[in-house]
């Protein structure tokens, strides 16, 4: 009897782990898809629907607190009135998610930056499609985050470790 309880407990833990892993997997692709849809809505002058993105960000924020600023920006986008306010909130959302997007660029979703308006956006593909100004749709480039650090002269002295 004790052996059966141990075996059932073991399989219960495995099943619980599998179900948890399965619930985590779909969140990132959904977030990426929703971000691309929002970008295309801005490009094509269509209504920007944010509720599906907010739902996915809420799931992700439950596991990763670094997503909370993006969730707040998405809620701000939802509650914004007027095109200018929506684009400002979209810029905040893109800024908040830039590290999340750049963790894995194999998805084909990238962060772009326009130096004229000094804002980022998130879109699929490699083509620059700036949502901030219809007269500057091709203005911008892929954004690459660089890691920089400073070394002091003392770091190079004998016996010092870097």
Rosetta silent file (secondary structure, phi, psi, omega in degrees, C-alpha in Angstrom):
SEQUENCE: XXXXXXXXXXXXXXXXXXXXXXXXXXXXXXXXXXXXXXXXXXXXXXXXXXXXXXXXXXXXXXXXXXXXXXXXXXXXXXXXXXXXXXXXXXXXXXXXXXXXXXXXXXXXXXXXXXXXXXXXXXXXXXXXXXXXXXXXXXXXXXXXXXXXXXXXXXXXXXXXXX
SCORE:     score description
SCORE:     0.000 S_00000001
   1 L     0.000  -44.190  179.610    0.000    0.000    0.000 S_00000001
   2 H   -62.594  -37.851  179.899    2.810    2.393    0.919 S_00000001
   3 H   -65.640  -40.147  178.993    4.535    1.598   -2.367 S_00000001
   4 H   -64.659  -40.066  178.846    1.370    2.428   -4.351 S_00000001
   5 H   -62.944  -42.404  178.813    1.045    5.771   -2.579 S_00000001
   6 H   -63.191  -44.466 -179.541    4.646    6.612   -3.431 S_00000001
   7 H   -63.827  -45.695  179.196    4.140    5.641   -7.086 S_00000001
   8 H   -64.158  -38.250  177.921    0.906    7.668   -7.384 S_00000001
   9 H   -63.864  -42.784  179.146    2.573   10.643   -5.701 S_00000001
  10 H   -59.363  -49.781  179.605    5.498   10.420   -8.112 S_00000001
  11 H   -66.139  -32.429  176.593    3.209   10.374  -11.158 S_00000001
  12 H   -63.531  -43.272  177.459    1.146   13.184   -9.647 S_00000001
  13 H   -64.281  -41.597  179.040    4.233   15.404   -9.386 S_00000001
  14 H   -63.116  -45.882  179.663    5.232   14.583  -12.952 S_00000001
  15 H   -62.713  -42.951  178.999    1.739   15.348  -14.244 S_00000001
  16 H   -62.706  -42.275  177.408    1.579   18.629  -12.309 S_00000001
  17 H   -63.268  -41.684  178.657    4.974   19.660  -13.697 S_00000001
  18 H   -63.382  -44.179 -179.535    3.906   18.784  -17.230 S_00000001
  19 H   -65.610  -38.752  177.761    0.689   20.784  -16.934 S_00000001
  20 H   -65.125  -46.175  179.071    2.547   23.806  -15.553 S_00000001
  21 H   -61.252  -40.158 -179.631    5.134   23.659  -18.345 S_00000001
  22 H   -65.029  -35.711 -179.190    2.373   23.335  -20.920 S_00000001
  23 H   -73.783  -23.277  179.712    0.597   26.424  -19.554 S_00000001
  24 H   -78.795  -39.589 -172.146    3.798   28.504  -19.794 S_00000001
  25 H   -56.035  -45.987 -173.819    4.676   27.686  -23.397 S_00000001
  26 H   -72.066  -13.116 -172.992    1.846   29.381  -25.306 S_00000001
  27 H   -65.005  -49.917 -176.815    2.219   32.777  -23.616 S_00000001
  28 H   -60.740  -49.957  178.394    5.279   34.129  -25.474 S_00000001
  29 H   -59.102  -35.371  178.745    4.049   33.321  -29.010 S_00000001
  30 H   -67.239  -42.366  177.958    0.689   34.910  -28.172 S_00000001
  31 H   -61.060  -46.336 -179.585    2.373   38.060  -26.866 S_00000001
  32 H   -62.226  -42.823  179.251    4.522   38.308  -29.996 S_00000001
  33 H   -63.343  -42.732  179.748    1.525   37.771  -32.256 S_00000001
  34 H   -66.921  -38.765  177.552   -0.526   40.406  -30.444 S_00000001
  35 H   -62.728  -40.962  178.644    2.324   42.931  -30.591 S_00000001
  36 H   -65.899  -40.157  178.890    2.597   42.401  -34.346 S_00000001
  37 H   -63.328  -41.582  178.933   -1.164   42.790  -34.745 S_00000001
  38 H   -64.596  -43.551  177.300   -1.090   46.066  -32.779 S_00000001
  39 H   -57.262  -46.955  179.944    1.801   47.354  -34.909 S_00000001
  40 H   -64.902  -33.304  176.609   -0.145   46.555  -38.080 S_00000001
  41 H   -62.527  -43.863  177.230   -3.232   48.288  -36.676 S_00000001
  42 H   -63.843  -43.699 -179.232   -1.240   51.495  -36.227 S_00000001
  43 H   -60.475  -41.146 -173.980    0.278   51.164  -39.707 S_00000001
  44 L   -96.044    7.138  177.604   -3.069   50.643  -41.397 S_00000001
  45 L    66.385   28.941 -179.995   -5.030   53.183  -39.364 S_00000001
  46 L   -97.605  166.415  177.908   -7.261   50.529  -37.824 S_00000001
  47 L   -62.136  135.879 -179.321   -8.674   50.317  -34.317 S_00000001
  48 L   -94.861  111.109  178.594   -6.073   49.129  -31.818 S_00000001
  49 L   -99.973  121.018 -171.720   -7.458   46.285  -29.696 S_00000001
  50 L  -109.717  -14.446 -175.175   -5.290   45.636  -26.653 S_00000001
  51 H   -54.103  -44.077  178.979   -7.382   43.268  -24.504 S_00000001
  52 H   -62.708  -37.199  177.450   -5.839   40.018  -25.859 S_00000001
  53 H   -66.441  -43.322  179.540   -2.331   41.382  -25.219 S_00000001
  54 H   -59.088  -43.038  179.489   -3.282   42.485  -21.708 S_00000001
  55 H   -61.068  -43.054  179.473   -4.609   38.987  -20.926 S_00000001
  56 H   -68.657  -39.867  178.461   -1.353   37.377  -22.108 S_00000001
  57 H   -66.002  -33.805  176.602    0.796   39.904  -20.247 S_00000001
  58 H   -63.496  -41.879  177.245   -1.177   39.222  -17.054 S_00000001
  59 H   -63.045  -45.664 -177.877   -0.355   35.511  -17.372 S_00000001
  60 H   -67.058  -39.118 -179.400    3.301   36.258  -18.059 S_00000001
  61 H   -64.890  -26.828  176.877    3.529   38.815  -15.211 S_00000001
  62 H   -65.962  -25.342  179.449    2.351   36.133  -12.777 S_00000001
  63 H  -102.482  -26.799 -172.784    5.566   34.253  -13.615 S_00000001
  64 L  -138.016  103.879 -175.448    7.905   37.125  -14.464 S_00000001
  65 H   -67.095  -16.199  178.529    7.635   40.412  -12.555 S_00000001
  66 H   -68.403  -11.632 -179.828    9.808   42.203  -15.136 S_00000001
  67 H   -84.832  -14.439 -175.358    6.714   42.185  -17.395 S_00000001
  68 H   -55.502  -44.119  177.266    4.679   44.386  -15.017 S_00000001
  69 H   -60.140  -35.278  177.465    5.793   47.716  -16.629 S_00000001
  70 H   -67.184  -39.350  177.877    4.703   46.357  -20.021 S_00000001
  71 H   -61.962  -43.732  178.518    1.346   45.357  -18.572 S_00000001
  72 H   -63.765  -39.973  178.389    0.866   48.879  -17.187 S_00000001
  73 H   -66.099  -38.157  178.119    1.825   50.382  -20.564 S_00000001
  74 H   -65.441  -40.142  177.201   -0.642   48.083  -22.355 S_00000001
  75 H   -65.893  -36.906  176.457   -3.399   49.163  -19.968 S_00000001
  76 H   -64.374  -41.361  177.477   -2.444   52.795  -20.613 S_00000001
  77 H   -60.276  -44.309  179.673   -2.676   52.131  -24.358 S_00000001
  78 H   -60.073  -40.080 -175.117   -6.137   50.644  -23.903 S_00000001
  79 H   -89.425   -1.213 -178.452   -7.347   53.666  -21.927 S_00000001
  80 L   -76.149  143.136  175.900   -5.755   56.305  -24.177 S_00000001
  81 L  -113.837  132.957  179.058   -7.954   58.597  -26.226 S_00000001
  82 L    92.986  147.160 -176.096   -6.662   60.040  -29.461 S_00000001
  83 H   -61.559  -43.704 -178.287   -3.996   58.854  -31.868 S_00000001
  84 H   -62.036  -45.676  179.582   -1.149   60.838  -30.289 S_00000001
  85 H   -64.692  -38.510  178.366   -1.835   59.481  -26.784 S_00000001
  86 H   -64.661  -42.523  179.284   -2.141   55.937  -28.145 S_00000001
  87 H   -66.578  -35.778  175.720    1.207   56.230  -29.957 S_00000001
  88 H   -63.387  -44.343  178.856    2.863   57.559  -26.780 S_00000001
  89 H   -66.280  -36.862  177.557    1.514   54.586  -24.820 S_00000001
  90 H   -64.142  -39.413  176.881    2.623   52.240  -27.626 S_00000001
  91 H   -62.454  -41.295  176.964    6.143   53.699  -27.396 S_00000001
  92 H   -63.219  -41.915  178.585    6.127   53.004  -23.631 S_00000001
  93 H   -61.733  -45.936 -179.814    4.933   49.449  -24.285 S_00000001
  94 H   -63.588  -41.527  177.887    7.683   48.863  -26.854 S_00000001
  95 H   -63.071  -42.436 -178.168   10.322   50.275  -24.518 S_00000001
  96 H   -67.169  -26.479 -176.297    9.085   48.088  -21.655 S_00000001
  97 H  -103.258    2.137 -174.292    9.233   44.941  -23.806 S_00000001
  98 H   -59.422  -42.327  179.541   12.496   45.522  -25.696 S_00000001
  99 H   -68.156  -39.188  178.725   14.555   43.194  -23.477 S_00000001
 100 H   -60.830  -41.652 -179.294   11.821   40.539  -23.533 S_00000001
 101 H   -69.962  -41.921 -174.612   11.786   40.636  -27.349 S_00000001
 102 H   -77.669   -4.841  175.216   15.559   40.591  -27.709 S_00000001
 103 L   -63.094  -32.599 -176.383   15.944   37.489  -25.534 S_00000001
 104 L  -148.549   95.907  179.761   15.061   35.398  -28.580 S_00000001
 105 H   -85.595    1.030  178.613   15.126   36.949  -32.031 S_00000001
 106 H   -68.107  -12.775  178.946   14.634   33.564  -33.703 S_00000001
 107 H   -72.599  -15.329 -176.930   10.897   34.314  -33.545 S_00000001
 108 L    84.986    2.467  177.407   11.318   36.856  -36.355 S_00000001
 109 E  -100.061  132.046 -174.278    9.970   39.637  -34.131 S_00000001
 110 E  -131.534  162.757  172.973   12.338   42.565  -33.669 S_00000001
 111 E   -98.391  133.407  177.627   12.642   45.913  -31.954 S_00000001
 112 E  -118.256  159.185 -178.941   13.043   48.899  -34.287 S_00000001
 113 E  -138.679  134.785  175.013   14.054   52.473  -33.506 S_00000001
 114 E  -107.792  116.600 -179.507   13.349   55.767  -35.273 S_00000001
 115 L   -71.449  -20.004 -179.446   15.970   58.447  -34.514 S_00000001
 116 L   -72.888  -44.826  179.399   13.674   61.216  -35.782 S_00000001
 117 L   -97.803   -7.977  178.622   10.899   60.616  -33.238 S_00000001
 118 L    57.995   47.621 -179.955   13.246   58.862  -30.778 S_00000001
 119 E  -137.936  155.710  178.422   10.873   55.948  -30.239 S_00000001
 120 E  -106.294  159.058  170.444   10.918   52.181  -30.539 S_00000001
 121 E  -146.886  164.003 -177.161    8.349   49.775  -31.937 S_00000001
 122 E  -119.263  129.772 -178.791    8.014   46.009  -32.169 S_00000001
 123 E  -153.349  159.191  176.246    7.234   44.225  -35.436 S_00000001
 124 E   -87.113  155.714  178.550    7.782   40.955  -37.244 S_00000001
 125 L    84.955 -179.753 -176.977   10.139   40.700  -40.194 S_00000001
 126 L  -103.870  -11.114 -176.093   13.122   42.779  -41.184 S_00000001
 127 L   -76.254  133.211  176.948   11.372   45.565  -43.083 S_00000001
 128 L   -74.777  122.061  176.657   11.218   48.965  -41.396 S_00000001
 129 L  -137.516   86.650 -173.948    7.587   50.055  -41.069 S_00000001
 130 L   -71.426  119.035 -178.632    7.484   53.057  -38.768 S_00000001
 131 L   -85.150   -5.409 -170.483    4.038   53.440  -37.155 S_00000001
 132 L   -84.569  -25.078 -178.796    4.704   56.895  -35.705 S_00000001
 133 L  -151.448  119.513 -176.476    4.473   59.084  -38.813 S_00000001
 134 H   -63.441  -22.612  178.291    2.904   58.103  -42.123 S_00000001
 135 H   -82.881   -6.615 -178.593    5.336   60.378  -43.986 S_00000001
 136 H  -128.000   39.724 -175.553    8.299   58.498  -42.459 S_00000001
 137 L   -59.614  -27.782 -178.567    7.237   54.845  -42.769 S_00000001
 138 L   -99.723    7.872  179.470   10.736   53.778  -43.840 S_00000001
 139 L   -84.269  123.134  176.887   12.589   55.842  -41.227 S_00000001
 140 L   138.782  179.472  178.868   14.288   53.695  -38.622 S_00000001
 141 E  -156.816  165.730  175.249   16.413   50.614  -38.158 S_00000001
 142 E   -63.379  138.726 -179.529   16.560   47.435  -36.141 S_00000001
 143 L   -93.988  126.068  175.485   17.479   48.189  -32.567 S_00000001
 144 L  -118.140  121.029  177.734   20.368   46.241  -31.109 S_00000001
 145 L   -78.955  131.358  178.222   21.010   46.582  -27.439 S_00000001
 146 L  -110.719  147.989  177.351   24.693   46.740  -26.676 S_00000001
 147 L  -102.460  122.778  178.517   26.341   45.908  -23.417 S_00000001
 148 L  -127.616  150.827  177.193   29.013   48.348  -22.423 S_00000001
 149 L  -149.470  157.717 -178.971   31.106   48.630  -19.341 S_00000001
 150 L  -108.045  138.882  174.155   33.970   50.774  -18.179 S_00000001
 151 L  -108.667  141.141  176.413   37.289   49.505  -16.951 S_00000001
 152 L   -90.217  158.259  178.302   39.419   51.511  -14.598 S_00000001
 153 H   -58.574  -34.969 -179.120   43.165   51.857  -15.049 S_00000001
 154 H   -65.342  -20.954  178.489   43.604   49.936  -11.792 S_00000001
 155 H   -66.340  -21.735 -176.377   41.907   46.921  -13.427 S_00000001
 156 H   -99.306   -4.692 -178.945   45.000   46.486  -15.606 S_00000001
 157 L   -70.914  154.677 -178.749   47.634   46.776  -12.892 S_00000001
 158 L   -54.230  132.654  177.097   49.618   43.752  -11.927 S_00000001
 159 L    87.947   -9.556  178.801   47.752   41.372   -9.674 S_00000001
 160 L   -83.697  148.810  176.986   44.319   42.809  -10.434 S_00000001
 161 L  -108.797  144.611  176.425   41.569   40.592  -11.738 S_00000001
 162 L  -102.687    0.000    0.000   39.057   41.572  -14.333 S_00000001
